[in-house]
Amino acid sequence: MRPRSLDHFLKEARVPFTTFRHAPAFTAQEEAAVSHVPGRCWAKTVVCFADNAPILAVLPAYLMVDFEALRQLAGAGVIRLASEQEFAGLYPECEPGAMPPFGDLYLQRVFVDRTLVGECDMAFNAGTHTDAIRMHYGDFADLTRPTVGSFGRFPAAGSAVVAAGSAV
């Protein structure tokens, strides 16, 4: 079941969105596949720390975070991936790795890779590994006021893209 604060946040914002359920999946690529959503439209949320402050990096399922590019975009001296223990404490209403990309819910800055900009619809986790939300990118951007830049990169040959919330 989706976190109530997420439902309240979206209803209060009065933006159109749809929710849907999918088979359990634990990586962004798997979630996109079981949901029949192209990987370029599935937005995964990666939790990082920029100078010890949590931030949300949002990018398409098929990309990985280029930490140096994200560090520069965030204007941070140091950036690192959050551990599962750290992000579990930051999003107690969410299953680990299934947090939605709404920084306002958690008082965190949001960074979006520019490859998501312009996609009419995007889908993403809604707090569980079986619930998802679909909305227009423009509505998402109006809600989150993200910093947009280029920090996504293709995985190296032979490497796997890891789960949302813990992707590198």
C-alpha positions in Angstrom: 0.0 0.0 0.0 1.3 3.5 -0.9 2.3 5.8 1.9 -0.6 8.0 2.9 1.6 11.1 2.9 2.3 10.6 -0.8 -1.4 10.4 -1.7 -2.1 13.5 0.4 0.8 15.4 -1.2 -0.3 14.6 -4.7 -4.0 15.3 -4.1 -3.2 18.5 -2.3 -1.0 19.6 -5.3 -4.0 18.9 -7.6 -1.9 17.5 -10.4 -3.3 14.7 -12.6 -1.7 11.3 -12.0 -2.6 7.6 -12.2 -1.6 4.8 -9.9 -1.1 1.2 -10.9 0.1 -2.1 -9.4 2.7 -4.4 -11.0 4.3 -7.7 -10.2 7.0 -7.4 -7.5 10.2 -6.0 -9.0 13.4 -4.7 -7.3 15.4 -2.8 -9.9 14.2 0.0 -12.1 14.8 -2.0 -15.3 12.7 -4.9 -13.9 9.9 -2.5 -12.7 9.8 -0.9 -16.2 9.6 -4.3 -17.8 6.9 -5.8 -15.6 4.9 -2.5 -16.0 5.3 -2.4 -19.8 6.8 1.1 -19.5 9.8 1.9 -21.7 13.0 2.2 -19.6 13.5 5.8 -20.8 10.2 6.6 -19.1 10.7 4.8 -15.8 12.2 7.3 -13.4 14.4 5.7 -10.8 15.2 7.6 -7.6 18.7 7.3 -6.3 19.4 8.6 -2.8 22.8 10.3 -2.4 24.5 12.5 0.1 25.9 15.8 -1.1 28.1 17.3 1.6 26.2 15.2 4.2 22.8 16.4 3.0 20.5 13.8 1.4 19.4 14.5 -2.2 17.4 12.6 -4.7 18.9 11.9 -8.2 16.2 11.0 -10.7 17.1 9.4 -14.0 15.8 6.8 -16.5 15.9 3.2 -15.5 18.6 2.3 -18.0 21.1 4.9 -16.9 23.5 5.0 -13.9 24.6 8.0 -11.9 27.8 9.7 -12.9 28.8 10.9 -9.4 31.3 13.5 -10.5 28.7 15.1 -12.8 26.1 15.0 -10.1 28.6 16.5 -7.6 29.3 19.4 -9.9 25.6 19.9 -10.6 24.8 19.9 -6.9 27.7 22.3 -6.1 28.9 19.8 -3.5 32.5 19.2 -2.3 31.7 15.5 -1.8 29.0 13.2 -3.0 28.3 9.6 -2.2 25.6 7.0 -2.5 23.4 6.5 0.5 23.6 3.0 2.2 20.4 1.0 2.5 20.4 1.6 6.2 20.6 5.4 5.7 17.8 5.6 3.1 15.6 3.3 5.1 15.7 5.8 7.9 15.0 8.7 5.6 11.8 7.2 4.1 10.2 5.2 6.9 6.9 4.9 5.1 8.5 3.4 2.0 10.0 0.0 1.3 13.7 0.2 1.0 14.6 1.3 -2.5 11.0 2.2 -3.5 10.9 5.9 -2.5 9.1 8.3 -4.9 11.1 11.2 -6.4 9.4 14.0 -4.5 12.0 15.9 -2.5 9.4 18.2 -1.0 8.0 15.3 1.0 11.4 14.8 2.6 12.8 18.3 2.6 15.5 17.2 0.0 16.7 18.7 -3.2 15.9 16.8 -6.4 18.1 16.5 -9.4 16.8 15.2 -12.7 18.9 13.9 -15.6 18.0 15.9 -18.7 17.1 12.8 -20.6 13.8 12.7 -18.7 12.9 16.2 -19.7 10.3 16.3 -22.4 9.0 12.8 -21.9 5.3 13.2 -21.9 4.7 10.6 -19.2 7.0 9.2 -16.6 6.4 6.3 -14.1 8.1 5.7 -10.8 7.8 3.9 -7.5 5.1 4.9 -5.1 6.6 3.7 -1.9 6.5 -0.1 -2.6 7.9 -2.6 -5.0 4.4 -3.2 -6.4 2.8 0.3 -6.6 3.7 2.9 -9.1 2.6 6.3 -10.3 2.4 7.7 -13.8 2.3 11.5 -14.5 3.3 14.0 -17.0 6.9 15.2 -16.6 5.8 18.8 -16.7 3.5 18.2 -13.7 6.3 16.4 -11.8 8.7 19.4 -12.6 6.1 21.9 -11.4 5.8 20.0 -8.1 9.4 19.3 -7.4 11.2 22.2 -9.1 14.2 20.0 -9.8 17.7 21.0 -10.8 18.1 19.6 -14.3 21.5 18.5 -15.7 23.4 15.7 -17.3 24.5 13.1 -14.8 23.3 9.9 -16.2 25.6 7.5 -18.0 25.3 4.2 -19.7 26.5 1.2 -17.6 29.9 -0.2 -18.5 29.9 -3.3 -20.6 29.2 -6.3 -18.5 27.9 -4.3 -15.5 24.4 -4.4 -14.2 22.2 -1.4 -13.3 21.3 -1.9 -9.7 18.0 -1.2 -7.9 16.5 2.2 -7.6 17.6 3.8 -4.4 20.9 2.1 -4.6 22.0 2.6 -8.2 25.5 3.7 -8.9 
